[in-house]
């Protein structure tokens, strides 16, 4: 499942960490430090254009 939106993603990371395989982040500094350290091996940073193409429409 792909989730878009900061608050929804934070909820999933905090309450359902076992279901998370990969976290794609377009901007650095979005995740709080404890979550960043918990998921550092699963986090991948994207270029902004690629992130917009993944969101199927962008801004």
C-alpha angles and dihedrals in degrees: 000000000000118000124197124195132059100247095045091049092048090051092051092047093049100041105028108031092148090065095054117102103162133003116207113198125186098191130041117234095034096111121067113249097251092053092043091054092044094052101028093121092052098045120104122181119221134202111250094244092052091048090053092050090051091053089059100234107019122204 
